[in-house]
Amino acid sequence: MSNVLVFDHPLIQHKLSILRDKNTSVKEFRELISEIAMLMCFEATRDLPVKEIEIETPVATAKVKRLSGKKLAIVPILRAGLGMVDGMVAMIPSCKVGHIGLYRDPETLEPVEYYCKLPADIAERDVIVVDPMLATGGSAAAAVTFLKKRGCRHIKLMCIIGAPEGVAVVQEKHPDVDIYLAALDDHLNEHGYIVPGLGDAGDRIFGTR
């Protein structure tokens, strides 16, 4: 089954406490989403391979480690996932960014892809799918399925808040995908919102609530 890592870092937890507050402004909410994504990116990229090279410092020759050229892609699930992209790109400037847009069919309740724009070499890249909320897990699982159909073999999922129901769905459908969360909340309510959660992340990022 998927590994689930829930971050307990004080900086992440502090920022998350402000993110949850219903009185936090749109501007501050946006900034916090980006900052938390940046901090989570450290752990999600911990297994990147490095190589040893020699450089000249102003004082002497030194053996140092640099990334060994592993190709990465960040793929946000539209629209809320966009809020996490800038923070991650700031940490990994060489990554490429794709986008997947999904909606839920009102009759079948299954996720339907309405937009997908990915780097041409996506199958050769390690992919981190990002979405602030992992609620029912339907959209996240579908996004991973679409990426696998396009040849992706190494995929991680990074969300700020998750519900046990959503985690279980992703684990069942994609046991090979590691899940990174800043918090694992209690449950989903009858409307599919994470409790205690933070409301609709997309509305709060884009000021449309």
C-alpha positions in Angstrom: 0.0 0.0 0.0 1.0 3.6 -0.4 3.2 5.2 2.2 1.5 8.2 3.9 3.7 10.8 5.4 2.0 13.5 7.6 4.3 16.4 8.4 4.7 17.5 12.0 7.2 20.3 11.4 6.4 23.3 13.6 6.6 25.8 10.7 4.2 23.8 8.6 1.8 23.4 11.5 2.0 27.1 12.4 1.2 28.2 8.9 -1.6 25.6 8.6 -3.2 27.0 11.7 -3.5 30.4 10.0 -4.6 28.7 6.8 -7.5 27.1 8.5 -8.8 30.3 10.1 -11.9 31.5 8.4 -10.8 35.1 8.9 -7.5 34.7 7.0 -7.6 37.0 3.9 -7.3 35.9 0.3 -3.9 37.4 0.0 -2.5 35.7 3.1 -4.2 32.4 2.2 -2.5 32.4 -1.2 0.8 33.1 0.4 0.4 30.4 3.0 -0.6 27.8 0.4 2.6 28.6 -1.5 4.8 28.6 1.5 3.5 25.3 2.9 3.9 23.7 -0.5 7.5 25.0 -0.5 8.2 23.5 2.9 6.6 20.2 2.0 8.6 20.0 -1.2 11.8 19.4 0.9 10.5 16.0 2.1 8.8 15.0 -1.1 12.1 15.4 -2.9 14.3 13.7 -0.3 15.0 10.7 -2.5 16.3 12.7 -5.5 19.6 11.2 -6.6 22.7 13.3 -6.4 26.2 13.0 -7.9 29.6 14.0 -6.5 31.5 16.6 -8.5 34.6 18.8 -7.9 34.4 22.6 -7.9 36.7 25.4 -7.0 35.7 27.5 -4.0 37.5 30.8 -3.5 39.8 28.9 -1.0 40.3 25.4 -2.4 39.0 22.5 -4.4 35.9 20.8 -2.9 33.9 17.7 -3.6 30.2 18.6 -3.5 26.9 17.0 -4.3 24.5 18.2 -7.0 21.3 16.7 -8.4 22.1 14.1 -10.9 19.8 15.4 -13.6 16.6 13.6 -12.5 13.7 15.1 -14.6 10.8 16.3 -12.5 7.3 17.6 -13.3 4.7 19.3 -11.1 1.1 18.6 -12.1 -1.5 20.6 -10.3 -5.2 19.5 -10.3 -7.2 22.5 -11.5 -8.1 24.9 -10.1 -7.0 24.8 -6.5 -3.7 22.9 -7.2 -2.4 26.1 -9.0 -1.9 27.7 -5.6 0.8 25.2 -4.7 2.8 25.5 -7.9 4.8 28.7 -7.4 6.3 27.6 -4.1 7.4 24.3 -5.6 8.8 25.9 -8.7 10.8 28.3 -6.5 12.5 25.2 -5.0 12.9 23.3 -8.2 13.4 25.9 -11.0 14.3 23.2 -13.6 11.0 21.3 -13.2 8.3 21.4 -15.9 4.6 22.0 -15.1 1.6 20.3 -16.5 -2.1 20.8 -15.7 -5.0 18.4 -15.3 -8.6 19.7 -15.1 -11.4 17.3 -13.8 -15.1 17.6 -13.1 -17.5 15.1 -11.6 -20.1 13.7 -14.0 -23.5 14.5 -12.3 -25.0 11.1 -13.3 -22.1 8.6 -12.9 -20.3 10.7 -10.2 -17.1 9.7 -11.9 -14.3 12.2 -12.5 -14.1 13.3 -16.2 -11.0 15.0 -17.7 -11.9 18.3 -19.3 -8.3 19.7 -19.7 -4.9 18.1 -19.8 -1.7 19.8 -20.9 1.5 18.0 -20.0 5.1 18.2 -21.0 5.9 16.2 -24.1 8.4 14.1 -22.2 6.1 13.5 -19.2 6.6 9.7 -19.4 10.3 10.3 -18.7 9.8 12.4 -15.6 9.1 11.8 -11.9 5.8 13.5 -11.3 4.4 15.2 -8.2 0.6 15.7 -8.4 -0.5 18.6 -6.2 -3.9 19.6 -4.8 -4.5 21.4 -1.5 -7.3 19.0 -0.4 -7.6 15.2 -0.6 -11.3 14.8 0.2 -13.1 11.9 -1.5 -9.9 11.0 -3.4 -11.8 10.7 -6.7 -10.0 13.5 -8.5 -6.6 12.6 -7.2 -7.0 8.9 -8.1 -8.3 9.9 -11.6 -5.4 12.3 -12.2 -2.9 9.6 -11.3 -4.7 7.2 -13.6 -4.6 9.7 -16.5 -0.8 10.1 -15.9 -0.2 6.4 -15.9 -2.1 6.1 -19.2 0.4 8.6 -20.6 3.3 6.4 -19.5 4.2 7.9 -16.1 5.8 5.4 -13.8 7.0 7.4 -10.8 4.2 9.5 -9.3 3.8 11.1 -5.8 0.7 12.9 -4.5 1.2 16.0 -2.3 -1.8 17.6 -0.5 -2.0 20.0 2.4 -5.0 18.5 4.1 -6.4 14.9 3.7 -9.4 13.0 4.9 -9.1 9.3 5.8 -11.7 8.5 3.1 -9.6 10.1 0.3 -6.4 8.5 1.5 -8.1 5.1 1.4 -9.3 5.6 -2.1 -5.9 6.6 -3.5 -4.2 3.7 -1.6 -6.7 1.2 -3.0 -6.5 2.4 -6.6 -2.8 3.3 -6.6 -0.8 1.5 -3.9 2.4 2.5 -5.6 1.9 6.2 -5.1 3.3 7.8 -1.9 1.0 10.4 -0.3 2.4 13.5 1.5 0.1 15.6 3.8 0.5 18.5 6.1 -2.5 17.2 8.1 -4.8 14.2 8.2 -8.2 15.4 9.4 -11.0 13.6 11.0 -13.6 12.8 8.3 -15.8 14.1 5.4 -19.2 15.6 6.2 -22.4 14.9 4.2 -21.4 17.6 1.6 -18.0 16.0 1.0 -16.0 18.7 2.9 -13.1 17.8 5.1 -13.8 18.3 8.8 -12.4 20.4 10.4 -10.6 21.3 7.1 -10.5 24.9 5.8 -13.5 25.1 3.5 -13.2 25.3 -0.3 -9.5 25.8 -1.1 -10.2 27.0 -4.6 -12.7 29.7 -3.5 -10.3 30.9 -0.8 -7.3 31.0 -3.1 -9.1 32.9 -5.9 -11.5 34.9 -3.8 -14.7 33.4 -5.3 -16.4 32.3 -2.1 
